[in-house]
Amino acid sequence: QVAAVVLQWWAASLSCSAQNAMLSGPRRHATSEPERFSDLLSQIAAEHAKSLVALRNEYERQVDALQREVVALRKQVGLNEFPLILDEMVAEEGIKYTPRRSAESLAPERLSRFASLRDFELRDVWSRLTDSTWGADLDDGLRNTVEHRASTLSLRASIVSIVRQPTLVVREAFVCVISPNGTFRLGWDIAGTALIAFDVIMIPFSMAFQPERGLFIHIFDWIALIFWTIDMVQACFLGYYRKGCYVTSHKLIVWNYIRSWFLLDLLVVGPEWLQILAGSGDALGGLGRMLKSARGIRVLRLMRLLKLQRIMHLLYDVLESEYTFIVVNLTKLLLSVGILNHVIACLWFLIGRLSEESAERTWIKQAKLQDASLLYKYSTSLHWSMTQFTPASMEVSASNVSERIFSIIVLFFAMVAFSSIVSNITTATSTLRNMKGDEMKQFWLLRRYLRQRLVAKDLANRIFKFLEYQAKKQSTMVQPCSIKVLSALSEELSNELAHSLHSPFLTAHPFFLYVDRNMQSMMKRLCGALRLQNYADQETVFSKGEEARKIFFLKSGTQQYEQCDGSLLNPPPRIKEWASEAVLWTTWRHHGELRVVHASELIHLEPANFSEVMCLHPRPYFFAKVYAERFVDVLNRPHLMSDFVRRNAFYDAASVISDQAFA
């Protein structure tokens, strides 16, 4: 119609031009031609608008007829309760569906591609005829985890599992239980470490050299006494782990403390409080003197050094670098040597002082230290202590039987223990020196290998950069392959660990989010079947036309996806997005090329592992079955095929409706 109007206008314009030229002259032709041209343009626009309206009305009429026909067919097969997926998408988006391009505007090869791709069929596992009634009682088992967690939070209860027989013992939690891994307890332990370090230095020094007790010592003693008294009270409310299970029962906590640290804490703290409450030792006669002598039991405070092991474990948890870990271990060994020499020096001087009180010949008299300063006495004792562990010598030596016996004991201890400490220190320093050397040697060998094999420079550079990136990542991130004890985990704990690591990337997909919220036991098994794979720069994950064998979840890095029509996916693939979901539900070939721009990590799941997990229970099976039918129905609609399906309206409605199908 538009072409006809244009031809009519052209003929009329020629005729008018001839007539105007003969009758009215040039001036009339110049003034009437623009007016006639604008009138004809208005007619063309009006005709075009009428054509578009007619075409749209015809299209809407055909769509309504097809929808009525589909609804009638669904009623015949008993699926009238399900709305059309197209209707859901239209309602969700709030717009009317209109085709972007007409069929005539598509190239012939594109039309053949659409025709060949609208024949997707379900995989055999989802097309089996099975009974759709499975009972609501099974649903309670799947919801058990979520409901149990909610009840635990509301009742502030916890579970204690005592592995004696294959039974589970559940105990009610006490309200005021202190977590051993909480921030408060961590700060408390750090303060206790400072007090233990002070005791390690001052208790041997005070007993041996008997310095004057100044105001600072008195204040610090009061702080330590109050701190360890409060620590005894806290121990009655401190949760603990037994056979890998967290115990929060108050009775078990108190009983565990009585069996472990209570007696030692009571022997250390009790005499000091009794002496303070009883007053002066002279007023109470023998009892006061006994309490005063009992203060020597303060040496037992040094037993609290055993508690430092937990602090060291917490410190190791913070360390991320193997280099830092070795440095910390080396520092710990050096501090151990220093403390050991300090204690031996104090004992050496104590033996000399006690022998001097009994009028025996001592090393103190031999070295003429009676009138020396306190600092010189201590430094001399420390010098002697260090010479016992090294080939060095000095003028001080044993002068009586007690000192000689002590010297022999120290020499024997140094031969056994100190040699081991020195070897550990040597090993640590050698490891630090060789750590970088081994890595440099490996990369040097890699360069030689690539050069001798005449590998293309561009490919060699990509290989080198990728391995360099992997080596750097492994030095900062601990890899599972380097942790041998992980192989001892049970299957359930392994699945829970995998769920904690990978579920944030899977739950971006509405299907897996619904499974995680309502069937978490199945989600944990699915996470246990996941695999992680690294890709280098410019590496192709899959190409157009390849048979799809797994679904991919993007974990890190940057990728680009080229669609079947040659255009790039916009916006490009994002972290936590998924590709090739169709492989889970039907036979699928990739309809584009996914290429890595920067080094990436992708999580993948194979259809066989997925279907194996979903078939373990009727509810997840039927849920996946109905979802698969709806997904394949969407694939069979005419649209541009892609491995990235971005249909938010479908995903939001499909998961909920699929689960309600067999409720």
C-alpha positions as CSV (number, residue, x, y, z in Angstrom):
1,Q,0.0,0.0,0.0
2,V,2.8,2.4,0.8
3,A,4.5,1.6,-2.5
4,A,1.3,2.3,-4.4
5,V,0.8,5.6,-2.7
6,V,4.4,6.6,-3.5
7,L,3.9,5.7,-7.2
8,Q,0.7,7.6,-7.3
9,W,2.4,10.6,-5.8
10,W,5.2,10.4,-8.4
11,A,2.8,10.3,-11.3
12,A,0.7,13.1,-10.0
13,S,3.8,15.2,-9.3
14,L,4.9,14.8,-12.9
15,S,1.5,15.7,-14.3
16,C,1.2,18.7,-12.0
17,S,4.7,19.9,-13.0
18,A,3.8,19.9,-16.6
19,Q,0.6,21.7,-16.2
20,N,2.0,24.3,-13.8
21,A,4.8,25.0,-16.2
22,M,2.5,25.7,-19.1
23,L,-0.2,27.6,-17.2
24,S,1.1,29.5,-14.2
25,G,4.8,29.7,-14.9
26,P,7.8,29.1,-12.6
27,R,6.5,31.0,-9.6
28,R,3.4,28.9,-9.1
29,H,5.3,25.7,-9.5
30,A,7.7,26.7,-6.7
31,T,5.0,27.5,-4.2
32,S,2.6,24.6,-4.8
33,E,5.1,21.7,-5.0
34,P,6.1,21.8,-1.2
35,E,2.5,21.9,-0.2
36,R,1.6,18.9,-2.3
37,F,4.7,17.0,-1.1
38,S,3.8,17.5,2.6
39,D,0.2,16.4,1.9
40,L,1.4,13.2,0.4
41,L,3.8,12.5,3.3
42,S,0.8,12.9,5.7
43,Q,-1.1,10.4,3.6
44,I,1.8,8.0,3.7
45,A,2.1,8.3,7.5
46,A,-1.6,7.7,8.0
47,E,-1.6,4.6,5.8
48,H,1.4,3.3,7.6
49,A,-0.2,3.8,11.0
50,K,-3.4,2.0,9.8
51,S,-1.3,-0.9,8.6
52,L,0.5,-1.2,11.9
53,V,-2.7,-1.2,13.9
54,A,-4.2,-3.8,11.6
55,L,-1.1,-6.0,11.9
56,R,-1.1,-5.7,15.7
57,N,-4.8,-6.5,16.0
58,E,-4.3,-9.5,13.8
59,Y,-1.4,-10.7,15.9
60,E,-3.2,-10.2,19.2
61,R,-6.2,-12.1,17.8
62,Q,-4.0,-15.0,16.8
63,V,-2.3,-15.1,20.2
64,D,-5.6,-15.1,22.1
65,A,-6.8,-17.9,19.9
66,L,-3.7,-19.9,20.6
67,Q,-3.9,-19.3,24.3
68,R,-7.5,-20.4,24.4
69,E,-6.6,-23.5,22.5
70,V,-3.7,-24.3,24.9
71,V,-5.9,-23.7,28.0
72,A,-8.4,-26.1,26.5
73,L,-5.8,-28.7,25.9
74,R,-4.4,-28.4,29.4
75,K,-7.9,-28.8,30.9
76,Q,-8.3,-32.0,28.9
77,V,-5.1,-33.5,30.5
78,G,-5.8,-32.2,34.0
79,L,-3.3,-29.4,34.2
80,N,-5.8,-26.5,34.3
81,E,-4.5,-25.3,37.7
82,F,-1.2,-24.2,36.1
83,P,-1.0,-20.8,34.4
84,L,0.9,-20.5,31.2
85,I,4.5,-19.6,31.6
86,L,4.1,-16.9,29.0
87,D,1.3,-15.4,31.1
88,E,3.5,-15.4,34.2
89,M,6.3,-13.6,32.3
90,V,3.8,-11.0,31.0
91,A,2.3,-10.4,34.4
92,E,5.8,-10.2,36.0
93,E,7.2,-7.8,33.5
94,G,4.1,-5.7,33.3
95,I,4.3,-5.4,29.5
96,K,2.7,-7.0,26.5
97,Y,4.7,-9.4,24.6
98,T,5.7,-8.3,21.1
99,P,8.2,-10.0,18.8
100,R,11.3,-8.1,18.3
101,R,11.7,-9.2,14.7
102,S,9.2,-10.7,12.3
103,A,9.8,-14.1,10.8
104,E,10.4,-12.6,7.4
105,S,13.3,-10.4,8.7
106,L,15.2,-13.5,9.9
107,A,17.8,-15.0,7.7
108,P,17.0,-18.5,6.3
109,E,19.7,-20.1,8.3
110,R,18.4,-18.5,11.5
111,L,14.9,-19.9,10.7
112,S,16.3,-23.4,10.2
113,R,18.2,-23.1,13.5
114,F,15.0,-22.2,15.4
115,A,13.1,-25.0,13.8
116,S,15.8,-27.5,14.7
117,L,16.2,-26.3,18.3
118,R,12.5,-26.4,19.2
119,D,12.6,-30.2,19.6
120,F,14.0,-30.6,23.1
121,E,12.9,-33.6,25.1
122,L,13.3,-34.4,28.7
123,R,16.1,-36.7,29.8
124,D,15.0,-40.2,30.6
125,V,15.4,-39.8,34.3
126,W,12.8,-36.9,34.3
127,S,10.3,-38.6,31.8
128,R,9.7,-41.8,33.8
129,L,6.1,-42.4,34.8
130,T,6.0,-42.6,38.6
131,D,3.4,-42.3,41.3
132,S,2.9,-38.7,42.3
133,T,1.6,-39.4,45.8
134,W,4.5,-39.8,48.3
135,G,3.0,-38.6,51.5
136,A,3.5,-35.5,53.7
137,D,5.2,-37.5,56.4
138,L,8.4,-37.7,54.3
139,D,8.3,-33.9,53.9
140,D,8.8,-33.6,57.7
141,G,12.1,-35.4,57.5
142,L,13.4,-33.1,54.8
143,R,12.3,-30.0,56.8
144,N,13.9,-31.4,59.9
145,T,17.1,-29.5,59.6
146,V,15.5,-26.1,59.1
147,E,12.8,-26.6,61.8
148,H,15.4,-27.9,64.3
149,R,17.6,-24.8,63.8
150,A,14.6,-22.5,64.3
151,S,13.6,-24.2,67.5
152,T,17.2,-24.2,68.7
153,L,17.4,-20.4,68.3
154,S,14.0,-19.8,70.0
155,L,14.7,-22.1,72.9
156,R,18.4,-21.3,73.2
157,A,19.1,-25.0,73.4
158,S,22.0,-27.0,72.0
159,I,22.7,-30.6,71.1
160,V,25.4,-32.6,72.8
161,S,26.3,-35.8,71.0
162,I,28.2,-38.4,73.1
163,V,29.5,-41.1,70.8
164,R,29.5,-44.2,73.0
165,Q,26.9,-46.2,71.0
166,P,25.2,-45.3,67.8
167,T,22.8,-43.1,69.8
168,L,22.3,-39.4,70.1
169,V,22.0,-37.8,73.6
170,V,20.3,-34.4,73.6
171,R,20.7,-32.2,76.6
172,E,19.2,-28.8,77.3
173,A,21.7,-26.0,77.1
174,F,22.4,-23.7,80.1
175,V,21.5,-20.1,79.5
176,C,24.9,-18.6,80.7
177,V,27.3,-20.8,78.8
178,I,30.4,-19.0,77.6
179,S,31.7,-20.0,74.1
180,P,35.3,-21.1,74.2
181,N,35.8,-19.6,70.8
182,G,34.0,-16.3,71.4
183,T,35.6,-12.9,71.3
184,F,35.2,-12.3,75.0
185,R,37.0,-15.6,75.9
186,L,39.7,-14.9,73.4
187,G,40.4,-11.5,75.0
188,W,40.4,-13.1,78.4
189,D,42.9,-15.7,77.4
190,I,45.2,-13.1,75.9
191,A,45.1,-11.2,79.3
192,G,45.8,-14.5,81.0
193,T,48.8,-15.1,78.7
194,A,50.3,-11.8,79.9
195,L,49.9,-12.8,83.5
196,I,51.3,-16.3,82.9
197,A,54.4,-14.7,81.2
198,F,54.8,-12.4,84.3
199,D,54.6,-15.4,86.6
200,V,57.1,-17.4,84.5
201,I,59.7,-14.6,84.9
202,M,58.9,-13.4,88.5
203,I,58.2,-16.6,90.5
204,P,61.5,-18.3,89.8
205,F,63.4,-15.0,90.2
206,S,61.6,-14.1,93.5
207,M,62.3,-17.5,95.0
208,A,66.0,-17.5,94.1
209,F,67.1,-13.9,94.5
210,Q,64.5,-12.6,97.0
211,P,64.2,-9.1,95.7
212,E,62.4,-6.4,97.7
213,R,58.7,-6.4,97.0
214,G,57.8,-2.9,95.8
215,L,54.5,-1.3,95.1
216,F,54.4,-2.6,91.5
217,I,54.8,-6.2,92.6
218,H,52.0,-5.9,95.2
219,I,49.7,-4.4,92.7
220,F,50.4,-7.0,90.1
221,D,49.9,-9.8,92.7
222,W,46.5,-8.4,93.5
223,I,45.6,-8.2,89.8
224,A,46.7,-11.8,89.2
225,L,44.8,-13.0,92.3
226,I,41.6,-11.4,91.3
227,F,42.0,-12.4,87.7
228,W,42.5,-16.1,88.4
229,T,39.7,-16.1,91.0
230,I,37.3,-14.8,88.4
231,D,38.7,-17.3,85.9
232,M,37.7,-20.1,88.3
233,V,34.1,-18.8,88.3
234,Q,34.1,-18.5,84.5
235,A,35.3,-22.1,84.2
236,C,32.0,-23.3,85.7
237,F,30.2,-21.8,82.7
238,L,32.7,-22.4,79.9
239,G,31.5,-24.7,77.2
240,Y,33.9,-27.3,75.9
241,Y,34.3,-29.9,73.1
242,R,34.2,-33.6,73.8
243,K,34.9,-36.1,71.0
244,G,34.3,-33.4,68.5
245,C,30.9,-32.3,69.9
246,Y,30.2,-29.0,71.7
247,V,29.0,-29.6,75.2
248,T,26.8,-26.9,76.8
249,S,25.2,-28.8,79.7
250,H,25.9,-27.0,83.0
251,K,26.4,-30.2,85.0
252,L,28.8,-31.6,82.4
253,I,30.8,-28.3,82.3
254,V,31.2,-28.2,86.1
255,W,32.1,-31.9,86.3
256,N,34.7,-31.5,83.5
257,Y,36.3,-28.5,85.4
258,I,36.4,-30.4,88.7
259,R,38.3,-33.3,86.9
260,S,40.7,-31.0,85.1
261,W,41.9,-27.6,86.5
262,F,39.8,-27.1,89.7
263,L,42.2,-28.7,92.2
264,L,45.3,-26.9,90.7
265,D,43.5,-23.6,90.7
266,L,42.3,-24.1,94.3
267,L,45.8,-24.9,95.5
268,V,47.1,-21.8,93.9
269,V,44.4,-19.3,94.8
270,G,43.1,-20.7,98.1
271,P,46.1,-20.2,100.4
272,E,46.6,-16.6,99.2
273,W,42.9,-15.7,100.0
274,L,43.1,-17.5,103.4
275,Q,46.2,-15.5,104.3
276,I,44.6,-12.2,103.3
277,L,41.3,-13.1,105.2
278,A,43.2,-14.4,108.3
279,G,45.4,-11.3,108.6
280,S,48.9,-11.4,110.0
281,G,50.7,-14.7,110.4
282,D,52.0,-13.8,113.9
283,A,48.5,-13.3,115.3
284,L,47.4,-16.8,114.3
285,G,50.6,-18.6,115.4
286,G,51.2,-21.9,113.7
287,L,48.3,-21.5,111.3
288,G,49.6,-18.2,110.0
289,R,53.1,-19.6,109.5
290,M,51.6,-22.6,107.7
291,L,49.7,-20.4,105.4
292,K,52.8,-18.3,104.8
293,S,54.8,-21.3,103.9
294,A,51.9,-22.5,101.7
295,R,52.6,-19.5,99.4
296,G,55.4,-21.5,98.0
297,I,52.7,-23.4,96.2
298,R,52.5,-20.4,93.9
299,V,55.1,-22.3,91.8
300,L,52.1,-24.4,90.6
301,R,51.0,-21.3,88.7
302,L,53.6,-22.2,86.1
303,M,51.4,-25.2,85.3
304,R,49.1,-22.7,83.5
305,L,51.7,-22.8,80.8
306,L,49.7,-25.8,79.5
307,K,46.9,-23.4,78.7
308,L,49.1,-21.5,76.3
309,Q,48.7,-24.4,73.8
310,R,45.1,-23.2,73.1
311,I,46.3,-19.6,72.6
312,M,49.0,-20.9,70.1
313,H,46.3,-22.7,68.2
314,L,44.2,-19.6,67.9
315,L,47.3,-17.7,66.7
316,Y,48.0,-20.4,64.1
317,D,44.3,-20.0,62.8
318,V,45.0,-16.3,62.1
319,L,48.2,-17.0,60.1
320,E,47.6,-17.2,56.3
321,S,51.2,-17.4,55.0
322,E,53.4,-20.5,55.4
323,Y,56.4,-18.1,55.7
324,T,54.8,-16.3,58.7
325,F,53.9,-19.7,60.2
326,I,57.6,-20.8,60.1
327,V,58.7,-17.5,61.6
328,V,56.3,-17.8,64.4
329,N,57.4,-21.3,65.2
330,L,61.1,-20.1,65.1
331,T,60.2,-17.3,67.5
332,K,58.4,-19.7,69.8
333,L,61.5,-22.0,69.9
334,L,63.8,-19.1,70.7
335,L,61.5,-17.9,73.5
336,S,61.4,-21.5,74.9
337,V,65.2,-21.5,75.0
338,G,65.3,-18.2,76.8
339,I,62.7,-19.2,79.4
340,L,64.4,-22.5,80.0
341,N,67.7,-20.8,80.6
342,H,66.1,-18.3,82.9
343,V,64.5,-21.0,85.1
344,I,67.8,-23.0,85.2
345,A,69.7,-19.8,86.2
346,C,67.3,-19.1,89.0
347,L,67.6,-22.7,90.3
348,W,71.4,-22.6,90.1
349,F,71.5,-19.5,92.3
350,L,68.9,-20.9,94.7
351,I,71.0,-24.0,95.3
352,G,74.0,-21.9,95.9
353,R,72.1,-19.6,98.4
354,L,70.7,-22.5,100.3
355,S,74.1,-24.2,100.5
356,E,75.5,-20.9,101.8
357,E,73.0,-20.8,104.6
358,S,74.2,-24.2,105.7
359,A,77.8,-23.0,105.9
360,E,79.0,-25.1,102.9
361,R,81.4,-24.0,100.3
362,T,79.4,-22.7,97.3
363,W,80.0,-21.3,93.9
364,I,78.7,-17.9,95.1
365,K,81.6,-17.7,97.6
366,Q,84.0,-19.0,95.1
367,A,83.0,-16.2,92.6
368,K,82.8,-13.7,95.4
369,L,79.3,-12.6,94.7
370,Q,78.1,-12.0,98.3
371,D,78.3,-8.2,97.9
372,A,77.6,-8.0,94.2
373,S,74.5,-6.3,92.8
374,L,71.3,-8.2,92.1
375,L,71.7,-7.6,88.3
376,Y,75.3,-9.0,88.4
377,K,74.2,-12.1,90.3
378,Y,71.4,-12.8,87.9
379,S,73.6,-12.2,84.8
380,T,76.3,-14.5,86.2
381,S,73.8,-17.3,86.8
382,L,72.3,-16.9,83.3
383,H,75.8,-17.0,81.8
384,W,76.5,-20.3,83.6
385,S,73.1,-21.7,82.4
386,M,73.8,-20.9,78.8
387,T,77.3,-22.4,78.9
388,Q,75.7,-25.8,79.8
389,F,74.0,-25.9,76.5
390,T,76.9,-24.8,74.4
391,P,80.6,-25.5,74.0
392,A,81.4,-22.3,75.9
393,S,82.9,-22.2,79.4
394,M,83.3,-19.8,82.3
395,E,85.1,-19.5,85.7
396,V,82.0,-20.5,87.7
397,S,81.7,-24.2,88.6
398,A,80.2,-26.5,91.2
399,S,81.7,-26.4,94.7
400,N,79.7,-28.9,96.6
401,V,77.8,-32.1,96.1
402,S,74.4,-30.5,95.6
403,E,75.7,-28.1,92.9
404,R,77.6,-31.0,91.2
405,I,74.5,-33.2,91.0
406,F,72.5,-30.3,89.6
407,S,75.2,-29.6,87.0
408,I,75.1,-33.3,85.9
409,I,71.3,-33.2,85.6
410,V,71.4,-30.0,83.6
411,L,74.1,-31.4,81.3
412,F,72.1,-34.6,80.7
413,F,68.9,-32.5,80.0
414,A,70.9,-30.3,77.6
415,M,72.2,-33.3,75.7
416,V,68.7,-34.7,75.2
417,A,66.4,-31.7,75.0
418,F,68.4,-28.8,73.8
419,S,69.9,-30.6,70.9
420,S,66.4,-31.3,69.7
421,I,65.5,-27.6,70.1
422,V,68.6,-26.5,68.2
423,S,67.9,-29.0,65.4
424,N,64.3,-27.6,65.1
425,I,65.7,-24.1,64.9
426,T,68.1,-25.1,62.2
427,T,65.4,-26.9,60.2
428,A,63.2,-23.8,60.4
429,T,65.9,-21.5,59.2
430,S,66.8,-23.9,56.4
431,T,63.1,-24.1,55.3
432,L,62.9,-20.3,55.2
433,R,66.0,-20.2,53.0
434,N,64.8,-23.0,50.7
435,M,61.2,-22.0,50.4
436,K,61.8,-19.3,47.7
437,G,64.7,-21.3,46.2
438,D,62.5,-24.3,45.2
439,E,59.9,-22.1,43.6
440,M,62.5,-20.2,41.6
441,K,64.1,-23.5,40.5
442,Q,60.8,-24.9,39.2
443,F,60.1,-21.8,37.1
444,W,63.7,-21.9,35.8
445,L,63.2,-25.5,34.7
446,L,59.8,-24.5,33.1
447,R,61.5,-21.8,31.0
448,R,64.1,-24.3,29.8
449,Y,61.5,-26.9,29.0
450,L,59.4,-24.4,26.9
451,R,62.4,-23.0,25.2
452,Q,63.9,-26.4,24.3
453,R,60.6,-27.6,22.9
454,L,60.3,-24.5,20.7
455,V,56.9,-23.6,22.2
456,A,55.4,-20.5,20.7
457,K,56.3,-17.4,22.6
458,D,52.7,-16.3,23.2
459,L,51.6,-19.7,24.4
460,A,54.7,-20.0,26.7
461,N,54.0,-16.6,28.2
462,R,50.4,-17.6,28.9
463,I,51.5,-20.9,30.6
464,F,54.1,-19.1,32.6
465,K,51.7,-16.4,33.8
466,F,49.0,-18.9,34.7
467,L,51.4,-21.1,36.7
468,E,52.8,-18.0,38.4
469,Y,49.3,-16.9,39.4
470,Q,48.5,-20.4,40.7
471,A,51.7,-20.5,42.7
472,K,51.0,-17.1,44.3
473,K,47.4,-18.2,45.1
474,Q,48.6,-21.5,46.7
475,S,51.1,-19.6,48.9
476,T,48.3,-17.5,50.3
477,M,45.3,-19.9,50.2
478,V,45.7,-23.4,51.7
479,Q,44.7,-26.0,49.1
480,P,42.6,-29.1,50.1
481,C,45.2,-31.4,48.5
482,S,47.8,-30.3,51.1
483,I,45.6,-31.2,54.0
484,K,45.8,-34.9,54.4
485,V,43.6,-35.1,57.5
486,L,40.6,-34.0,55.5
487,S,40.4,-37.5,54.1
488,A,39.5,-38.7,57.5
489,L,36.2,-36.7,57.5
490,S,32.9,-38.6,57.4
491,E,30.8,-38.2,54.3
492,E,28.3,-36.1,56.1
493,L,30.9,-33.7,57.4
494,S,32.5,-33.5,54.0
495,N,29.2,-32.6,52.4
496,E,28.6,-29.9,55.1
497,L,32.0,-28.5,54.4
498,A,31.3,-28.4,50.7
499,H,27.9,-26.8,51.4
500,S,29.6,-24.1,53.4
501,L,32.1,-23.4,50.7
502,H,30.0,-23.6,47.5
503,S,26.3,-22.9,48.5
504,P,26.6,-19.1,48.2
505,F,27.4,-19.5,44.5
506,L,24.6,-22.1,43.8
507,T,21.9,-20.3,45.7
508,A,22.0,-17.4,43.3
509,H,20.0,-19.8,41.1
510,P,16.3,-19.8,42.3
511,F,16.0,-23.6,41.9
512,F,19.0,-24.4,44.1
513,L,17.9,-21.6,46.6
514,Y,14.6,-23.4,47.0
515,V,16.3,-26.7,47.5
516,D,18.6,-25.2,50.1
517,R,15.8,-23.7,52.1
518,N,13.3,-26.6,52.0
519,M,15.5,-29.7,51.3
520,Q,18.8,-28.8,52.8
521,S,19.9,-32.4,53.2
522,M,19.7,-32.8,49.4
523,M,21.5,-29.5,48.9
524,K,24.5,-30.7,51.0
525,R,24.7,-33.9,48.9
526,L,24.7,-31.8,45.7
527,C,27.5,-29.6,47.1
528,G,29.5,-32.7,47.8
529,A,29.2,-33.7,44.1
530,L,30.6,-30.3,42.9
531,R,34.0,-29.9,41.4
532,L,36.2,-26.7,41.2
533,Q,38.3,-26.0,38.1
534,N,40.8,-23.2,37.3
535,Y,41.0,-21.6,33.9
536,A,43.8,-19.4,32.5
537,D,43.6,-16.1,30.6
538,Q,42.1,-16.5,27.1
539,E,41.2,-20.1,27.7
540,T,38.0,-21.4,26.1
541,V,35.6,-23.2,28.6
542,F,33.3,-24.5,25.8
543,S,32.7,-23.8,22.2
544,K,29.6,-23.5,20.0
545,G,28.3,-26.9,18.9
546,E,30.0,-29.0,21.6
547,E,28.0,-31.4,23.5
548,A,27.3,-30.1,27.0
549,R,28.4,-32.3,29.8
550,K,28.1,-30.1,32.9
551,I,26.5,-27.0,34.3
552,F,28.9,-24.2,35.3
553,F,28.7,-21.7,38.1
554,L,31.0,-18.7,37.9
555,K,33.0,-18.3,41.1
556,S,35.7,-15.7,40.3
557,G,37.5,-14.0,37.4
558,T,36.2,-12.4,34.2
559,Q,34.6,-14.1,31.2
560,Q,32.8,-13.2,28.0
561,Y,30.2,-15.2,26.1
562,E,29.8,-15.0,22.3
563,Q,26.2,-15.9,21.3
564,C,25.3,-18.0,18.2
565,D,24.6,-14.9,16.2
566,G,28.1,-13.6,16.8
567,S,27.1,-10.9,19.3
568,L,28.6,-10.7,22.8
569,L,26.3,-11.3,25.8
570,N,25.4,-8.0,27.4
571,P,25.8,-7.5,30.3
572,P,28.7,-10.0,30.3
573,P,28.6,-13.1,32.6
574,R,28.7,-12.1,36.3
575,I,30.0,-13.9,39.4
576,K,27.4,-16.4,40.8
577,E,25.8,-16.7,37.4
578,W,25.3,-20.1,35.7
579,A,25.8,-21.5,32.2
580,S,24.4,-24.5,30.4
581,E,21.6,-25.2,32.9
582,A,19.7,-27.1,30.1
583,V,22.1,-30.0,30.3
584,L,20.5,-31.0,33.6
585,W,17.1,-31.5,32.0
586,T,17.6,-32.3,28.3
587,T,20.3,-33.2,25.7
588,W,22.1,-29.9,25.0
589,R,24.7,-28.6,22.8
590,H,26.4,-25.3,23.6
591,H,25.0,-22.4,21.6
592,G,27.9,-20.0,22.1
593,E,31.5,-19.8,23.2
594,L,32.5,-19.0,26.8
595,R,36.0,-17.6,27.0
596,V,38.0,-16.6,30.0
597,V,39.3,-13.0,30.0
598,H,41.1,-13.1,33.3
599,A,42.1,-16.2,35.3
600,S,38.9,-17.7,36.6
601,E,37.5,-20.4,38.9
602,L,34.3,-22.2,37.8
603,I,32.3,-24.7,39.8
604,H,30.7,-27.5,37.7
605,L,28.1,-30.2,38.3
606,E,27.5,-33.2,36.1
607,P,23.9,-34.3,35.2
608,A,24.5,-37.8,36.3
609,N,25.5,-36.7,39.8
610,F,22.7,-34.2,40.0
611,S,20.0,-36.8,39.0
612,E,21.5,-39.4,41.4
613,V,21.1,-37.0,44.4
614,M,17.6,-35.8,43.4
615,C,16.3,-39.3,42.9
616,L,17.2,-40.3,46.5
617,H,13.8,-39.0,47.8
618,P,10.4,-38.6,46.1
619,R,9.9,-34.9,46.9
620,P,13.1,-33.6,45.3
621,Y,12.6,-36.0,42.4
622,F,9.1,-34.7,41.6
623,F,10.1,-31.2,42.2
624,A,12.9,-31.5,39.7
625,K,10.7,-33.4,37.3
626,V,8.0,-30.7,37.1
627,Y,10.6,-28.0,37.0
628,A,12.3,-29.8,34.1
629,E,9.1,-30.0,32.1
630,R,8.5,-26.2,32.5
631,F,12.1,-25.4,31.6
632,V,12.1,-27.5,28.5
633,D,8.8,-25.9,27.5
634,V,10.5,-22.6,27.6
635,L,13.4,-23.9,25.5
636,N,11.0,-25.0,22.8
637,R,9.5,-21.5,22.4
638,P,11.0,-19.5,19.5
639,H,13.8,-17.3,20.7
640,L,17.5,-16.9,20.4
641,M,19.2,-19.8,22.0
642,S,21.9,-19.2,24.6
643,D,23.7,-21.1,27.4
644,F,22.8,-18.2,29.7
645,V,19.1,-18.2,30.4
646,R,18.1,-14.9,31.8
647,R,14.4,-15.2,32.5
648,N,13.8,-13.8,36.0
649,A,10.0,-14.2,35.8
650,F,10.2,-17.9,34.9
651,Y,12.7,-18.6,37.7
652,D,10.8,-16.7,40.3
653,A,7.6,-18.7,39.7
654,A,8.8,-22.0,38.5
655,S,10.4,-23.2,41.7
656,V,7.5,-22.6,44.0
657,I,4.9,-23.9,41.5
658,S,7.0,-27.0,40.8
659,D,7.1,-27.9,44.5
660,Q,3.4,-27.4,44.9
661,A,2.6,-29.8,42.1
662,F,2.8,-32.9,44.2
663,A,2.1,-31.4,47.7
